[in-house]
Amino acid sequence: MLFGTKKKNDYRKTLRHFIEKNFYIKDSFGDDDSFFEKGIIDSTGVLELVAFIEKAYNIVIEDEEVIPDNLDTINCLIKFVKNKFETIEI
């Protein structure tokens, strides 16, 4: 299985590390906490996050995919990346 628990934890670790390293984190945040509501990521930060995800996972994020449902929490990010890999034709 491409997206087992180990892979999900790897994504979580990588994404969390990027966010904690590159954005101001005033308080700790959970995997379901909104980056936007907690003030962690703003509109410029979204561009940085998209560029990181595209490079780290070798995927292309289309403009219409840059929405809170895909990018607003750690769990949203994991689900989004997982879905991108599932749509790649082999």
Secondary structure, DSSP 8 states (H G I E B T S, - for coil): -TT-HHHHHHHHHHHHHHHHHHS--SS---TTS-TTTTTS--HHHHHHHHHHHHHHHT----GGG-SHHHHSSHHHHHHHHHHHHHHS--
